[in-house]
Amino acid sequence: MQSIVITGASSGIGKATAKYFAEKGWKVAATMRTPSKETELTEIENVSIYQLDVTDLDSINNAAEQIVSDLGTVDVLLNNAGYGLMGPFELASREQIKRQFDTNVFGLMDVTRAFLPHMRANKSGMILNVSSIGGRITFPLISLYHSTKWAVEGFSESLSYELKPHGIQVKIIEPGGVSTDFGGRSMDMAQSEEITDYNETVATFMGNMQQVSSGSSTPEYQAEGIYTAVTDGKEQLRYLIGEDAVQMYASRQENGDDAFIAGMTAQMLS
């Protein structure tokens, strides 16, 4: 029975993917910050729950050691944990910026580093890093989230070169919009009562964003796409998952950077 480790498995894509792989007969190590709150995954026979906070190095290393001991072999690592910071860059506190990178970039790197010795010793394994269509294109007012996802893209692509000789494959998952709580508890806002110059831009963007979100896919759809990426046997690096993601990236490729940015400005800020 093959095994997968999933970070951020308490909700959204992470939880849906844990359930989907379990249904396919995989052993699943579902990690989350507060396992005591989980009730659904605990009822699935081949899913085990582990405490892991990607911003806490001791938590990462303890979980990795326990998971490897319990599973014997880790075949796949899915770095899924993450959240979005939205709002004008100028209004974001340094603490907000640091937390965004600690979670989306450095946490992903630390988890990867924790499992690499095991995979390298086995000369096999696969690492999937969840980026976003936001790692290929940008929206206004999400500069900090985008910067973390563009970092994940570059890290993952370069990492793939150095791990391939050791039998370890790297793949990047690029979801489009997903109907999860990303805009709720998984979203942080940069805002200020003193600086009001951005208020009109923010209000316009938020209104237009509702229309864009209407094309979102479900976490279950994303889970199926992730399963395909793991099992298709292809030497493929990037997987755009969601029709909106495919269309937006195709538009940028077809029309070029300047035309895409002009179109995004007209669509989101007018």
Buried (B, 14 or more C-beta within 10 A) or exposed (E): EBBBBBBBBBBBBBBBBBBBBBEBEBBBBBBBBEBEEBEEBEEBEBBBBBBBBBBBBEBBBBBBEBBBEEBEBBBBBBBBBBBBBBBBBEBBEEEBBEBBBBBBBBBBBBBBEBBBEBBBEBEBBBBBBBBBBBBBBBBBBBBBBBBBBBBBBEBBBEBBEEBEEBEBBBBBBBBBBBBBEBBEEBBBEBBBEEEEEBEEBBEBBEEBBEEBBEBBBBBBBBBBBBBEBBBEEEEEBBBBBBEBBBBBBEBBEEEEEEEBBEEBEEEBBE
